[in-house]
């Protein structure tokens, strides 16, 4: 019992980190949490200062930010493009382009969905048609390239490849979805691109995997199309597996959330949410249901013992913003009709980017929603995940990337 309690405490204190980089989807720890807010976080006047704007191309991949450089991944005509821009000025540092012939099945957007993943001097891209590429971060030089979907007989799914890769030590872990070839998840060598291991008859999803640890054992957790699995990232050994998802026109898009020795999963399309206890050998479901959350792709953020996120869909009636206890399902508060959004917890505040282009700053409170500031910063649909570095925010809609300075006058 003591060992378990120590494990729980370590995980709870280790999750939020203070970092100026945003090197991957949902930030340094893939939980959309920044432990401390920069001084005077917010903005003066009606809106934050716009540092720069640039055309967006197509796609919904959010930015990554490392050492004062923003990396933007999008498509223009028949090429997927990666741009490196100086964060404060927007000055272009380098550009790398890759041919693509991806054609979407359902939605008109034909661009990449995955946020770039950065580790050290390497940046990994996963394009909509399955092009997996590793580049030198400071120059854009291509170090290796794989056609992950073709290599493993995987399908593009409804919207193209969309699960952002996870880098751990010298491995790139990808939910490839090659279920016919026992290649649901594949580990590639970060230096060479060679396959290290492959495992599982799992189909692909749009949920990004996360990395955690139990009893000294690292665990990579993947929410695939129909199952959530815990894997030993070094070997691919399956440590636990549980059904999550539904057949038919559904997707799993939100990233798993770890709280201590528990796991929270959520999806829309009449799937709902799951709260489960897990270790390095098994997983036990403790609660399921459509209430209080069934979120299309927004990953809820931890606040105290609660989670705060969106209940609903971006392409349906206005979603609710809800704060709830994941263990019991009890709702602490609910803002009905708030609208769909993505969230970052910054210290004791919530930075909320709504899909209608509104930017909201609120207190991160379990008691009630208290909005501090709100303003419209983009027109049209804003689905891409935002990236935050200190007091600089990079976000995009379907027309442009925009970089905002979030600092109020003293």
Phi, psi and omega in degrees: 000317179299318180298320180294317180296320177298319179299316181297315181297320180297317180294317182296320181279338185275337186298304180286133178231155177255112182210146178272347178271156174228075195277359184196180179302133178064017171091190188304321183250012181055037177228008178058038181235130169243122191297319184233137177280143174298159177303140176057038181294128183142213177202155177260148181079201186283325186216159175294160177289132176273118180278321176193163175225152175206150181303144188273332192068198178254165183113168179231019177289129175282174182276160166241149184225126178217131175050046174078013177237133175261134181249119186247127185241123185199181179237140171229117182054243185254031179222138167271135190237136169243122177248139171252120182234140175299130192298314186281326185259337185081003181298132181289127179262316174197163179225140173230139184233149180224134179294145177213144175236021182299132176237121182290150180273325189241292183278154183287340184289124185248015183264178182291153181250339191269131172295136175303146178246125186242135174218117181060234183264017183237146177231130183248131178244145175230105184280170186297328180264010174098009176290115179255120187225145177241128184238156170286124191297321187275344183238339185084003179298132179282123181265322173197164183212140175226146170263087191296319181291316180293319182300330185239017175062033183269157179268157178282347182074194183291323190234013185093171179299134189213013179258110185298128182299154177246128177256127175224120185053242183256021184239145172249113182261129186225133171280079183292319180086025177277068188293334180287335183249022182053045182227045176300315175237135181232138174255125178250145176291127184297328183278322187248337185084359180288150178288129178262315174204162175216148183201150167089135175268055183253141177277162184283160175226186177249012179269135178275139178287162177230166179239132176221189182211139178224127177051038180080357180261119175291142180228125172263122184254122180244126170263097181276193184295319185234356182216147170251130187230148172250126186237148166286115187294338181281329187239340186085002179301134178279117181268324174203162180205138177214143178296139171200122183127181181209145177289163183099196184282069179229161173218153166258118185239331182283149179279141176302148179241125177260128172233104183063235178261025180236158183231133176245131178234145176211148176203155178272209176060039178066026179263310175092225183215162180225138172239122188220147172267137182220160170216198184276011179227340187200171175220141182231120180286129180249334180204139175221164175151166178283334179257145005267001185217134168220091190259136185295310178209353179287130176271122180292154181251147180281136173221111186061232177264007183254172168237145177236128180194190184259129174258106180140199184231157177285330185258026179225203175301158182307129181285161175263145168265124190226141173246127187210161174273114184292336181287322184252339186083001181293133180273126176276317171202158180218126175259096185292134176072022182297324183106153184288148187197166169245152189231147168230131173269122181242100186061236179259027178233159175248128172256117189241124176250110182277154183288351174269007176092004178276138176253127184235134172246126183222164173287141175273088187235142174275352186270318181193164175277118177239104182279129180266317180210152174205144181198155176270125181244344180218150173263163176076197186270128181242092184258337184294147178290136178285161176232132185239129175230106185062243178251024180245127182245132175244126180213163181217156168244208182275355182244325188207154165271145178222140180243124186241143175261116183258080177213128181268154174296146179292000000 
